[in-house]
Amino acid sequence: MTFAVTQSDFREHLKEYLDSVNDDDEIVYIARSKSRTAAVISQEKLNWYESIARSKEDSLEYAIARDKLIRHNDMQDDKVVESDDKYWGQFTK
């Protein structure tokens, strides 16, 4: 579940929202003035997103990060792939 909260609500319940981010893998969107929004995500999730952004699509690093995000329902799986030696072997080239 993703949370969308006001800035004052976030400040008032900071510990609870941060616990949800870290313990329950949630994202918290904080509505601010002048139609600005900030998001709070866990460091682990940010690392996986950064890994996807900086790696080549056909690399092992990309495949691992993508798999991790799919397993956490943060990225949609677009096709069924058998996780066998043939699949993982393509990254050893």
Rosetta blueprint (number, residue, H / E / L):
1 M L
2 T L
3 F E
4 A E
5 V E
6 T E
7 Q H
8 S H
9 D H
10 F H
11 R H
12 E H
13 H L
14 L H
15 K H
16 E H
17 Y H
18 L H
19 D H
20 S H
21 V H
22 N H
23 D H
24 D L
25 D L
26 E L
27 I L
28 V E
29 Y E
30 I E
31 A E
32 R L
33 S L
34 K L
35 S L
36 R L
37 T E
38 A E
39 A E
40 V E
41 I L
42 S L
43 Q H
44 E H
45 K H
46 L H
47 N H
48 W H
49 Y H
50 E H
51 S H
52 I H
53 A H
54 R H
55 S L
56 K L
57 E L
58 D L
59 S L
60 L H
61 E H
62 Y H
63 A H
64 I H
65 A H
66 R H
67 D H
68 K H
69 L H
70 I H
71 R H
72 H L
73 N L
74 D L
75 M L
76 Q L
77 D L
78 D L
79 K L
80 V L
81 V L
82 E L
83 S L
84 D L
85 D H
86 K H
87 Y H
88 W H
89 G H
90 Q H
91 F H
92 T H
93 K L
